[in-house]
């Protein structure tokens, strides 16, 4: 005799995804910060209501340790003030990818230099039960490629909000090293005649 399980609704699946992503973030942040201190978190999400944003918001709200800097690219504009919707991610910079072709990209999260999560294509309904996701813990290659794609989208995205961190949080020049790596140096132009 075969028994069938009760069908799950999309809210249950969404909660499961948020829980899985939050557990992954906690584990990777613990590993990453024990090795190198505070690391940057890079996020590409469909909206500020996306499961990856909700999971990140949950983890950062419960973390009392030194905060990682967060850079977020949203494919759709938030309904309300992004600084209010994303206040638990502070300090953060938020950009909007105005180009509609970004909808073909996948949601992603890069934690430090070693770990990344890749979600489903942003054009797809995020509440589908068979939504794709890939957890890459301690994988330099996957995190490296995710970081490169993030930096290229970041350069093309429009600034939306800067969410300041606590007063005692050391503010850094977010993204300077990554931006420098993507633009040619002056010496390169001088020697490339």
C-alpha positions as a LaTeX table, in Angstrom:
\begin{tabular}{lrrr}
\hline
Residue & $x$ (\AA) & $y$ (\AA) & $z$ (\AA) \\
\hline
Unk1 & 0.00 & 0.00 & 0.00 \\
Unk2 & 1.38 & 3.39 & $-1.00$ \\
Unk3 & 0.73 & 6.43 & 1.10 \\
Unk4 & 0.88 & 9.94 & $-0.19$ \\
Unk5 & 2.18 & 12.80 & 1.84 \\
Unk6 & 0.05 & 15.86 & 2.22 \\
Unk7 & 0.82 & 18.49 & $-0.40$ \\
Unk8 & 2.99 & 21.33 & 0.86 \\
Unk9 & 2.00 & 24.85 & 0.16 \\
Unk10 & 4.35 & 27.51 & $-1.14$ \\
Unk11 & 4.64 & 29.23 & 2.26 \\
Unk12 & 5.99 & 26.02 & 3.81 \\
Unk13 & 8.54 & 25.64 & 1.01 \\
Unk14 & 9.54 & 29.30 & 1.28 \\
Unk15 & 10.10 & 28.90 & 5.05 \\
Unk16 & 12.16 & 25.75 & 4.43 \\
Unk17 & 14.33 & 27.59 & 1.89 \\
Unk18 & 14.87 & 30.52 & 4.27 \\
Unk19 & 15.81 & 28.08 & 7.06 \\
Unk20 & 18.27 & 26.18 & 4.81 \\
Unk21 & 19.92 & 29.39 & 3.59 \\
Unk22 & 20.10 & 30.84 & 7.13 \\
Unk23 & 21.79 & 27.65 & 8.41 \\
Unk24 & 24.29 & 27.84 & 5.54 \\
Unk25 & 25.04 & 31.52 & 6.27 \\
Unk26 & 25.56 & 30.84 & 9.99 \\
Unk27 & 27.94 & 27.98 & 9.28 \\
Unk28 & 29.93 & 29.87 & 6.65 \\
Unk29 & 30.14 & 33.08 & 8.70 \\
Unk30 & 31.47 & 31.14 & 11.67 \\
Unk31 & 34.11 & 29.43 & 9.53 \\
Unk32 & 34.97 & 32.55 & 7.55 \\
Unk33 & 35.26 & 34.90 & 10.54 \\
Unk34 & 37.34 & 32.44 & 12.56 \\
Unk35 & 39.85 & 32.38 & 9.71 \\
Unk36 & 39.96 & 36.01 & 8.54 \\
Unk37 & 37.81 & 38.20 & 10.78 \\
Unk38 & 34.89 & 40.09 & 9.29 \\
Unk39 & 34.18 & 39.34 & 5.62 \\
Unk40 & 32.05 & 40.95 & 2.98 \\
Unk41 & 28.69 & 39.49 & 1.97 \\
Unk42 & 27.55 & 39.95 & $-1.64$ \\
Unk43 & 23.91 & 39.37 & $-2.58$ \\
Unk44 & 21.99 & 39.36 & $-5.85$ \\
Unk45 & 18.26 & 39.01 & $-5.21$ \\
Unk46 & 14.99 & 39.40 & $-7.02$ \\
Unk47 & 13.61 & 41.72 & $-4.33$ \\
Unk48 & 13.98 & 42.76 & $-0.71$ \\
Unk49 & 11.39 & 40.05 & 0.11 \\
Unk50 & 13.48 & 37.26 & $-1.43$ \\
Unk51 & 14.26 & 34.17 & 0.74 \\
Unk52 & 18.01 & 34.89 & 0.60 \\
Unk53 & 17.44 & 38.44 & 1.93 \\
Unk54 & 15.08 & 37.14 & 4.63 \\
Unk55 & 17.64 & 34.51 & 5.70 \\
Unk56 & 20.47 & 37.05 & 5.75 \\
Unk57 & 18.29 & 39.49 & 7.69 \\
Unk58 & 17.51 & 36.79 & 10.27 \\
Unk59 & 21.15 & 35.75 & 10.74 \\
Unk60 & 22.52 & 39.29 & 10.96 \\
Unk61 & 19.77 & 40.34 & 13.40 \\
Unk62 & 20.84 & 37.61 & 15.83 \\
Unk63 & 24.58 & 38.16 & 15.41 \\
Unk64 & 26.36 & 40.22 & 18.05 \\
Unk65 & 29.81 & 39.73 & 16.53 \\
Unk66 & 31.52 & 42.38 & 14.39 \\
Unk67 & 29.34 & 42.94 & 11.36 \\
Unk68 & 30.29 & 42.02 & 7.85 \\
Unk69 & 29.81 & 44.63 & 5.18 \\
Unk70 & 26.96 & 43.79 & 2.84 \\
Unk71 & 26.47 & 44.78 & $-0.78$ \\
Unk72 & 23.09 & 43.98 & $-2.31$ \\
Unk73 & 21.87 & 44.15 & $-5.91$ \\
Unk74 & 18.09 & 44.02 & $-6.32$ \\
Unk75 & 16.40 & 43.19 & $-9.62$ \\
Unk76 & 13.15 & 44.92 & $-8.62$ \\
Unk77 & 12.71 & 48.12 & $-6.66$ \\
Unk78 & 11.48 & 47.76 & $-3.07$ \\
Unk79 & 7.93 & 48.86 & $-2.29$ \\
Unk80 & 9.10 & 50.93 & 0.70 \\
Unk81 & 12.31 & 52.68 & 1.71 \\
Unk82 & 15.15 & 50.15 & 1.13 \\
Unk83 & 17.00 & 51.43 & 4.20 \\
Unk84 & 14.00 & 50.52 & 6.36 \\
Unk85 & 13.33 & 47.15 & 4.68 \\
Unk86 & 16.98 & 46.09 & 4.91 \\
Unk87 & 17.94 & 47.70 & 8.25 \\
Unk88 & 19.21 & 44.44 & 9.80 \\
Unk89 & 21.78 & 44.08 & 7.02 \\
Unk90 & 23.56 & 47.32 & 8.02 \\
Unk91 & 26.12 & 48.44 & 7.15 \\
Unk92 & 25.11 & 47.88 & 3.55 \\
Unk93 & 25.12 & 49.39 & 0.12 \\
Unk94 & 22.12 & 48.63 & $-2.08$ \\
Unk95 & 21.94 & 48.98 & $-5.84$ \\
Unk96 & 19.19 & 48.41 & $-8.37$ \\
Unk97 & 19.88 & 46.58 & $-11.61$ \\
Unk98 & 17.64 & 48.57 & $-13.91$ \\
Unk99 & 18.49 & 46.40 & $-16.92$ \\
Unk100 & 15.62 & 43.90 & $-17.43$ \\
Unk101 & 18.09 & 41.30 & $-18.76$ \\
Unk102 & 19.24 & 40.76 & $-15.17$ \\
Unk103 & 16.08 & 38.70 & $-14.70$ \\
Unk104 & 17.91 & 35.90 & $-16.52$ \\
Unk105 & 20.56 & 35.82 & $-13.78$ \\
Unk106 & 20.37 & 33.60 & $-10.72$ \\
Unk107 & 20.00 & 34.84 & $-7.18$ \\
Unk108 & 23.27 & 34.44 & $-5.34$ \\
Unk109 & 25.09 & 35.04 & $-2.09$ \\
Unk110 & 28.87 & 35.16 & $-1.66$ \\
Unk111 & 30.23 & 34.78 & 1.87 \\
Unk112 & 33.85 & 35.84 & 2.18 \\
Unk113 & 36.22 & 34.33 & $-0.35$ \\
Unk114 & 35.30 & 30.66 & 0.00 \\
Unk115 & 31.56 & 30.09 & 0.13 \\
Unk116 & 28.59 & 30.85 & $-2.09$ \\
Unk117 & 24.95 & 30.00 & $-2.59$ \\
Unk118 & 23.23 & 30.11 & $-5.98$ \\
Unk119 & 19.47 & 30.15 & $-6.22$ \\
Unk120 & 17.00 & 29.89 & $-9.05$ \\
Unk121 & 16.73 & 32.19 & $-12.05$ \\
Unk122 & 15.04 & 35.44 & $-11.04$ \\
Unk123 & 12.57 & 35.19 & $-13.92$ \\
Unk124 & 11.06 & 32.07 & $-12.31$ \\
Unk125 & 8.47 & 32.10 & $-9.56$ \\
Unk126 & 10.49 & 31.90 & $-6.31$ \\
Unk127 & 7.78 & 29.84 & $-4.62$ \\
Unk128 & 8.01 & 26.86 & $-7.00$ \\
Unk129 & 8.58 & 23.61 & $-5.14$ \\
Unk130 & 11.34 & 22.48 & $-7.49$ \\
Unk131 & 13.36 & 25.69 & $-7.30$ \\
Unk132 & 17.08 & 25.27 & $-7.93$ \\
Unk133 & 19.66 & 26.05 & $-5.26$ \\
Unk134 & 23.30 & 25.13 & $-4.83$ \\
Unk135 & 25.28 & 25.44 & $-1.59$ \\
Unk136 & 29.05 & 25.72 & $-2.14$ \\
Unk137 & 30.89 & 25.70 & 1.16 \\
Unk138 & 34.69 & 26.08 & 1.15 \\
Unk139 & 34.84 & 26.13 & $-2.65$ \\
Unk140 & 37.19 & 28.88 & $-3.82$ \\
Unk141 & 36.38 & 28.35 & $-7.49$ \\
Unk142 & 32.60 & 28.66 & $-7.13$ \\
Unk143 & 32.91 & 31.65 & $-4.79$ \\
Unk144 & 35.43 & 33.26 & $-7.15$ \\
Unk145 & 33.14 & 32.99 & $-10.18$ \\
Unk146 & 30.17 & 34.21 & $-8.14$ \\
Unk147 & 32.23 & 37.20 & $-6.94$ \\
Unk148 & 33.26 & 38.08 & $-10.51$ \\
Unk149 & 29.68 & 37.98 & $-11.76$ \\
Unk150 & 28.56 & 40.06 & $-8.77$ \\
Unk151 & 31.24 & 42.72 & $-9.36$ \\
Unk152 & 30.29 & 43.05 & $-13.03$ \\
Unk153 & 26.62 & 43.48 & $-12.19$ \\
Unk154 & 27.52 & 45.86 & $-9.34$ \\
Unk155 & 29.44 & 48.10 & $-11.75$ \\
Unk156 & 26.38 & 48.34 & $-14.03$ \\
Unk157 & 23.75 & 48.74 & $-11.28$ \\
Unk158 & 22.41 & 52.09 & $-10.07$ \\
Unk159 & 22.98 & 53.20 & $-6.45$ \\
Unk160 & 19.76 & 52.91 & $-4.44$ \\
Unk161 & 20.66 & 53.27 & $-0.74$ \\
Unk162 & 23.50 & 53.27 & 1.75 \\
Unk163 & 22.55 & 51.88 & 5.13 \\
Unk164 & 25.02 & 53.01 & 7.81 \\
Unk165 & 26.17 & 50.62 & 10.47 \\
Unk166 & 26.42 & 51.18 & 14.21 \\
Unk167 & 28.59 & 54.12 & 15.27 \\
Unk168 & 31.35 & 51.85 & 16.59 \\
Unk169 & 31.47 & 49.74 & 13.40 \\
Unk170 & 34.69 & 50.43 & 11.45 \\
Unk171 & 33.57 & 51.73 & 8.07 \\
Unk172 & 35.71 & 50.65 & 5.15 \\
Unk173 & 35.82 & 51.72 & 1.54 \\
Unk174 & 33.37 & 49.07 & 0.33 \\
Unk175 & 34.37 & 47.41 & $-2.89$ \\
Unk176 & 37.58 & 49.37 & $-3.56$ \\
Unk177 & 39.77 & 46.31 & $-4.09$ \\
Unk178 & 37.16 & 44.59 & $-6.24$ \\
Unk179 & 36.59 & 47.70 & $-8.37$ \\
Unk180 & 40.33 & 48.17 & $-8.81$ \\
Unk181 & 40.67 & 44.58 & $-9.99$ \\
Unk182 & 38.02 & 45.12 & $-12.67$ \\
Unk183 & 39.35 & 48.37 & $-14.18$ \\
Unk184 & 42.61 & 48.54 & $-16.14$ \\
Unk185 & 45.50 & 50.23 & $-14.41$ \\
Unk186 & 47.09 & 53.42 & $-15.72$ \\
Unk187 & 50.36 & 51.56 & $-16.30$ \\
Unk188 & 48.49 & 49.02 & $-18.43$ \\
Unk189 & 47.23 & 51.80 & $-20.72$ \\
Unk190 & 50.67 & 53.42 & $-20.87$ \\
Unk191 & 52.42 & 50.19 & $-21.86$ \\
Unk192 & 49.75 & 48.88 & $-24.25$ \\
Unk193 & 50.72 & 51.00 & $-27.28$ \\
\hline
\end{tabular}
